[in-house]
Each structure stands twice: as C-alpha cells, then as structure tokens.
C-alpha cells in the first residue's frame, strides 16, 4: 500500500482548497449576473429559444457598457477632469496653420427662439443646446491635455478608442460564437439539425409548466413532421426533369430581380428623404409649425422604419413562388430582411457623406468638404445617428403600448368576433426582435465615433427594452408552436450581429481615411484626415521602432503572415475531421 | 408541512455534499428544504426515504415525460434517500460534466434495460416525446431509421454506449436541455 508523502498530502490539500475557492468565486459572480431570475422564469415558461433572445440582449447591454467605459477612460475622463478643475491640468490648443480662415468658422446656431418647445425639439434631435455639449464630436476641439508630468494626446486617444471598441466587439462576438458552438462547424447543414439531436436532446428538462409542456409536445411533433416533409421535398427536387428545372430557375431569376427592384426603390426613397431633410433643416425654424419641424427632422428615420415594416411582408409573399424547401425558405427570407435592415443605415450614411463632400462650385477645394452647409460635419452625422436611436426607442415603446397590449385586450374580451379569433394572440417573433436590436447596435457602433455618449444612451435604451419586452412577452404573448432551437438561435444572433459590425466598419473607415476632418471643430483640426494622427505619431517614435513598424505593415511581411494563419486554421479543421473518421474506423 | 427542523443539516455534512456533488451550497439547502417538506414529521432526514411517486410529483419532474425512467434510474430499491435525491440533482445541475450527463441519459433512455438503446427503446422515446395517441407507424419507423442511420456505426440496429456518447458529443442542444435548476416547490 502506498502512503502519501507529506509533499503529496500538501499538494492534494492545496488543489482541493483552490478548487473550492474557484467554485465560491464562480458562485459569487453568477449572483452578480443581472436578470438571472427573470431569464430563468422566461426559460421555464417559453422555452430556450426565447430565453436565448433575452440572454443575447443582456450580452449587448454588457458590450455597450464596456464600449462606453473605454470611451470614457480614453476621451471623456481627461476632458472632464480638466473642465471641472479636479486635477491641475489645462487644455492645449494649437492654432491651425496653413488652413483657410473660412474653414474654421463654426456658427453655433442661436436661432433666438422663445418658444419652450424648442427645448423638446433640441432634445429629440440633438441640435440647439445639445449641440455644444460633450454629447457630440464638436465639443472636443482640444489638441491635448497638459498634466503635470506629461501631455495627453487627445486626438490619438480619440482614434485609439474607436479602433479599440471595434476590435473589442469583434473579438468578443467571435469568442462567444465559438464557445457554445460545437465541432458541427465542419459538418453539413443536415447534421446540424440531426434527428439524434432532436430525439435525444429534444425535451427541455427545465420545463415545469403544464401548458409549456403541452406546447413542447406539439412543437416537437410539428418539427419532426416538418423535417421528414423537408426530406421528401428534397428528394422531389432531386428528381426534377430538366424542363422543370429551367422553368424554376428562370422564375427565380425574375423574382430575385423584383426583390432587387424593391430594395432599390427603398434605398432611393431613403436617399431622397435624407436629402430633403438635410436641405430643409437649414431653413428658419420659427417659420415652421411644431409638428412639421419634427417631421422634417425625423423624415429619414420614418422612411427607414416604414421600409423595414413593409419589405418583410413583400419578401414573405415572393418566396412562396420560388419553390424552395421550407427550411431554406425561412433562412432566405431572414437573410433578405437582415440585409434590408442593415443596408438602410449604410444608405443613410452614404447619402450624408455624398452631401458633405459635394459642393455646387469651387468651395470644396478650399477645405475638402462643404463647409458652408456642414462646418462641423461629424457633429451633424452624430446628430443623425442620435435621432435614429431615439426614434427606434420611441417606435419600440409605441408598438408595445399601442399594438401589443390592445391586441391582447381585444383577444381576451372580444373573442367572440371571428376576425379576432383568426388574428389571435401575439406570438413572440424572434427574428424580427433580434433584427431590431442588431439594427440599434449597428447605429451605436457607427455613431460612437461621432458622438461619444451614444454607447451610454444605447445601454440605457437596451435596459428599457429588456423590461418592456419581458412585460410584453409575459402579458401579451402565447408560446409559439413553431419553436426556435437554442443552439441555432445563438449562432444566428451572433452571425447577424457580426454582419452588422462589418457593415458598421465600412462607413467608419471611409470617413476616417478619406473625408477630410472638420477644421472648425473636433480634435482633428490640425490633421488632414482622422487617420493622419497615426503616421504623425509614428514619426515621433525612435527610428529603430519606426523601421520595425514599417516592416511589419509592409506587404512583404503581412501577406505571408496572413497565409500562415489561414493554413493553421485549415490544419486544425483537418485534424478534427480526421479524429472523427478515426472514431468511425475504430467502431467498425 | 412537517415538524422537521429547518437547518437540521450539520455544517460538515454540507461541506461533504458540496465536495462530492456538482451542486452549489444554495442548491443543496434548497433540496434539503424540499426533502424535509415531503418527509414525515419528527424524523431525521438521513433515515427517511421517499417513494418514487413522491419524487415524481415534484414540480421539477411533474411534467417530464421521462419521469418514471428518471426515478427508476436514480432510486435504490425503488425508494429515494436524501443522498439519492442529491445525486439526481447533481447529474442534472448546470455544472455537471458532459460525460456524467451522457452516462445517465443513456440509462434513462434504455427502457428495457438491456444495456443498449434498440429500436423498441427508440419507439418508446418518440411516443413519450410526442405524447399523442395517434402516431402513425410510418412516422415511428421513419424516425427510428433516421436516428439509427446517423448514430449506429457498427450496423447492429442498436446504439451501444460509445455510439450514444459519440452522438451526444456532437449534439449542440444536449447540454442545454439535459438540466434542471430548481428542485423546490
């Protein structure tokens, strides 16, 4: 018999206490998790599909909070410390040289309004008294903050904070999607929703409610029958004659052209609405009526919301004629709606961009942008994003108050009417809701560069949405017989979010690298473009470091590096497939 | 409600249960509460056993279509001692490792207890999942064939434990669905 030596004894004891400590720490951190009880409650009543939507919402609240903290630490904190004289620091203002004096003129609009509703308009559109606050880019017309021992380079910090929050979002989303996602990445679609998964892992053991259990039985039956049906259709498709195939493909081509036409029409409507709104915003405000004024300010938001409301219905109708298998139909409709929702923001931003860089005659060569209409164009883009965000929140609240709750009241009290019976109680539509919050998050990502406080507003907005949606779910919705699987849902949500992030990075890179920064306001008055901060900073480094950086970013290094990374990924995936084949061989 | 005292559990016992199971302190105390509510008054919780019916009627298992199999797998001699209940909760807890869950899932799904999940077991699982009286023969046979074609690697028309383990390791929903958090009333 082997006795444990003193050393082994101590090792065992310390590893046990360490494990115990980790467990205690883990237990304490799970208590810090917000809304844990709410989400558990929802899971028990409505299943894991809807629960994953609320977990996703919680993740976005956390993400926005962290983005705001980054921006706060890097940009807001030095400015606030100096402004309120908490530390003994001062602002460094370097006068711009070699720039036409006309470019630096920035008239703060004091329209001399005496109506009190002007404050409401200002609050809702970010103009007037809000324009000069730390909400927008224009407030940070500071070239540095001089502390006792060093000078804090604010332009560099502003750029670094933008890159930091984009990189952080990308890494966090990728990490989250890899965490819960199994090796199924390498297998085909069919196996992802395999029969084994549905039969052996089909029942949610955490269901405690009899109604929910009945619902689950029905949904399982529907799902399994739908799967078998899908397989039958797939076989039928494989047995199509060539004549039929040609007919189907030409019909699909025609219908896709219609889809593109619908998209083009919506984009053109948004383009015209944005131009109209921008042109008429410059008119005298006191010549307009209150409602008309607000309508013009919010016109792009209204058109985007209407487009996002109508197009899913059109797409749903069109896809019936395209004769795809049911599973593919759902996926394609969702993909089209995702593209539509996110592309509308890009269209808005590009319209603004084209207005900013187009001038009627020679004035653009002066400053590089239309400084007569847009002396501080970043602030104005920030205002548009701010308006989109506020309008989005108003619409969500309005739809819940004025559509969901009355519908529930009608169904409860007037259920004798045939129409009401047909319409029925609301079901919680997961794809629409997810698209809604991804849309809001894309606006936040684009807007955070132009308006540093937008992530904080987004955090508060998402918290409000959580409670509103939870109430709407618990009081007005019934469980849907067609249920989303949790594993599918997580992947789908994060994929859509990733698409939103990629679509947000495009306008940001173009505005940072191509469009000259405002010379009248903001931290980049002394640079040609926002990106120019980086080469200028690198040129102040010691020459050896400069040579290293130049080498690392040159093509001779970057391309082989990228190729090695790709090869490693492929090698990893190959190893995983081999392991699987190995298992099969061993059992044969 | 019984006359049992609420915190009958000694501190050392609590520590021991924490070390031996995957449950957290609060979860163990919650199960202890539930156990005391069901056991007859005046008795020490370590000496009392619960019947399978009593455990089946807990809210956590009441609507579960596999509750009779769960009770059969986790009980000893058809009764549940406190430690049996803890063991059951531990397997279903969030922190339990996948291999443990897969092992017990295999035992739960093996209705005829012959060490394999064969066609008869699969048909009974499907009937329990659908919980309806008019399930067509074709549907049952279709589904059974599909499951076996996906996971039966040695073509003997049954799933052995390693085949089941392999299938569940690939299944993305298994860990999410095979858990129960709340054992109270």
Boltz contact constraints between the chains, C-beta under 6 A:
constraints:
  - contact:
      token1: [A, 27]
      token2: [B, 24]
      max_distance: 6.0
  - contact:
      token1: [A, 48]
      token2: [B, 176]
      max_distance: 6.0
  - contact:
      token1: [A, 182]
      token2: [B, 172]
      max_distance: 6.0
  - contact:
      token1: [A, 194]
      token2: [B, 150]
      max_distance: 6.0
  - contact:
      token1: [A, 195]
      token2: [B, 146]
      max_distance: 6.0
  - contact:
      token1: [A, 195]
      token2: [B, 147]
      max_distance: 6.0
  - contact:
      token1: [A, 195]
      token2: [B, 150]
      max_distance: 6.0
  - contact:
      token1: [A, 196]
      token2: [B, 147]
      max_distance: 6.0
  - contact:
      token1: [A, 196]
      token2: [B, 150]
      max_distance: 6.0
  - contact:
      token1: [A, 196]
      token2: [B, 151]
      max_distance: 6.0
  - contact:
      token1: [A, 196]
      token2: [B, 167]
      max_distance: 6.0
  - contact:
      token1: [A, 197]
      token2: [B, 171]
      max_distance: 6.0
  - contact:
      token1: [A, 197]
      token2: [B, 173]
      max_distance: 6.0
  - contact:
      token1: [A, 199]
      token2: [B, 147]
      max_distance: 6.0
  - contact:
      token1: [A, 201]
      token2: [B, 171]
      max_distance: 6.0
  - contact:
      token1: [A, 201]
      token2: [B, 173]
      max_distance: 6.0
  - contact:
      token1: [A, 201]
      token2: [B, 174]
      max_distance: 6.0
  - contact:
      token1: [A, 201]
      token2: [B, 177]
      max_distance: 6.0
  - contact:
      token1: [A, 202]
      token2: [B, 129]
      max_distance: 6.0
  - contact:
      token1: [A, 204]
      token2: [B, 177]
      max_distance: 6.0
  - contact:
      token1: [A, 205]
      token2: [B, 178]
      max_distance: 6.0
  - contact:
      token1: [A, 205]
      token2: [B, 180]
      max_distance: 6.0
  - contact:
      token1: [A, 206]
      token2: [B, 180]
      max_distance: 6.0
  - contact:
      token1: [A, 208]
      token2: [B, 59]
      max_distance: 6.0
  - contact:
      token1: [A, 210]
      token2: [B, 63]
      max_distance: 6.0
  - contact:
      token1: [A, 213]
      token2: [B, 63]
      max_distance: 6.0
  - contact:
      token1: [A, 217]
      token2: [B, 131]
      max_distance: 6.0
  - contact:
      token1: [A, 220]
      token2: [B, 129]
      max_distance: 6.0
  - contact:
      token1: [A, 221]
      token2: [B, 130]
      max_distance: 6.0
  - contact:
      token1: [A, 228]
      token2: [B, 142]
      max_distance: 6.0
  - contact:
      token1: [A, 486]
      token2: [B, 176]
      max_distance: 6.0
  - contact:
      token1: [A, 487]
      token2: [B, 172]
      max_distance: 6.0
  - contact:
      token1: [A, 487]
      token2: [B, 173]
      max_distance: 6.0
  - contact:
      token1: [A, 584]
      token2: [B, 153]
      max_distance: 6.0
  - contact:
      token1: [A, 587]
      token2: [B, 153]
      max_distance: 6.0
  - contact:
      token1: [A, 587]
      token2: [B, 154]
      max_distance: 6.0
